[in-house]
Amino acid sequence: MLVGTKVTIRLFFTDEDGVAADPTTVAVYVKKPDATISTLVATPIVTGEFEADITPTAAGFYYVQGVGTGAVTAVAETQFRADVTEFAAP
């Protein structure tokens, strides 16, 4: 991932039987390299699937936590690293 390039976070939720299901609420938190935490808006795509976009503004590790509550309760975490390019802009 490069600084300034949009990253799409995908979240998938299922019920106890493994069937795609929507939580009542979905929150997405991102801890940035400077240790600040932002909340992203999660957009429903299809049943059980949500997306949230972030554009890294600094190099370093970004830690992401997705939280579903209500009808489906689940927490998932991932991370990605953003780097600056060594190449000049075209």
Secondary structure, 3 states (H helix, E strand, C coil): CECCCCEEEEEECECCCCCECCCCEEEEEEECCCCCEEEECCEEEECCEEEEEECCCCCEEEEEEEEEECCCCEEEEEEEEEECCCCCCC
